[in-house]
């Protein structure tokens, strides 16, 4: 199953990650909550909002579910694997609940609306079900559940953006953070359930976004990623100043918080990314030269079935335009193998498009029908699984070659790297990323760097996934 919603990178290392409590939290809490997150980065961002709401109600976070009074799973409906994992986890928590009757178990997020009756009534796995637009009602729902009632709120909203809630950061490294700039999606891609689980698009007010970015920078963060199902359709009217704030203008305003604050965004839609955005990226050094531009398929016929609203030729022209304005821009993509009716010629079109675009990396999956999507209602999932897997294997092998070639071209170049922490393999090495979102590892040696610093690093070697270098003087 393809692992991506429209915003939307799934970090496999983080699936099922438990929310971390504050470091050295001196507050006293009467109750503890435990929350696991699955799916895209938007879900992890939502968990931070939930944590803020719960902590204001006197709940403290814990990473040990055995000491929790409230267990929550923030779920994803995009991928079959995540859905299976969540059901398995809920079954495990029900067993714990048998031994601890006061424990409340709840499901949040995208699976909530679709599977509410199944979880609550049929399988009796949970006490409360809360959709992505109803997190403000959590305190009331918890009170109801504590009396033995089953509590549900999966109503979608046309206004909710949680703009006034300051998220409690997952704080995995204290250097990078995510800022949600909008919610919902208006793109009815036939393979995707997001418009039905997260509702229509609505943009958060620009002042709350800038304030959150400033607050993060003041607290020592050095990079923010602006999140939305389709950031390029961000649109907010500033009536006080009679200004329409497009995504390009928002990007500039965040960049102006500080030249020391790096700015990224995810995800763009090929039909919506504008020259205004590209020229803004080129204008500001602290806006990273990296765009995640989902392709999904290289065949115009399949793209029409997917309701992607662009053609193969449109996409090629968009990649060309990006490279005209930002020559050193890194580009990554999403690719689905084996969508309904896909032929060998369609598959060949995808491979040739990957070659043409020369992606630095891609997120690649074979298609699996998801209940509730337009594709499930309109088309037959008629490509045999063994064919899907073979095509996916060919896509992955090609991307591996493209990634290898992309990294090889960086040997001898010097990049400004934001240090995120120690290398996974050795505490004697730093790990960071360059503007193009490539991981760079380099020895600490005698340089007086610390996490969150910028360093200039010359690339001497590489692997398919990582650049290897050494720090140099500016």
Number of C-alpha atoms within 10 A of each C-alpha: 17 23 26 23 26 24 25 23 20 19 12 12 7 15 16 19 15 22 24 20 18 15 7 6 9 7 9 9 12 9 17 20 26 25 28 24 25 28 29 24 23 23 21 24 20 21 29 23 20 23 26 19 21 21 17 11 14 15 21 23 25 21 17 14 19 15 14 21 21 21 23 26 25 26 27 26 26 27 21 16 14 20 17 10 15 21 15 11 15 21 16 12 20 18 11 14 19 10 9 12 10 12 20 22 25 25 29 30 27 24 25 27 23 17 13 20 14 13 21 19 12 9 11 14 22 25 24 25 28 27 24 29 25 19 23 17 13 21 14 11 21 20 12 16 19 15 8 12 13 18 20 24 20 22 14 18 17 14 13 18 19 19 19 11 15 16 21 20 21 20 16 11 12 18 21 21 20 25 19 25 26 26 29 27 25 15 18 17 22 21 26 26 24 25 19 18 26 23 19 17 23 22 22 21 18 21 13 16 21 19 14 22 28 17 14 22 21 10 11 13 21 25 25 23 19 22 23 28 29 27 27 21 23 21 21 18 14 13 8 6 7 8 10 12 17 18 21 22 17 22 21 17 17 24 24 16 17 14 14 16 22 23 27 24 24 25 25 23 23 23 16 12 21 18 14 13 19 20 14 19 24 17 12 17 15 20 24 21 23 22 21 22 22 23 24 21 29 24 24 20 15 22 21 15 21 20 16 21 16 16 19 18 12 14 20 15 13 18 17 15 15 22 15 12 15 17 12 13 22 22 22 21 20 22 25 27 28 29 27 22 15 19 14 12 10 21 24 17 17 23 21 15 20 22 14 12 18 19 21 25 23 23 18 21 23 20 23 22 22 19 16 17 19 19 22 17 12 11 14 12 17 11 17 10 14 10 14 21 16 14 21 21 16 16 22 19 12 16 23 18 15 21 20 18 16 19 20 17 11 16 16 13 11 19 21 16 25 25 25 23 18 19 18 10 10 11 12 11 16 25 25 25 19 22 22 19 19 18 19 25 27 23 18 17 12 6 10 7 14 14 16 20 16 19 23 17 25 23 23 16 15 19 12 17 15 17 25 19 22 20 22 12 7 8
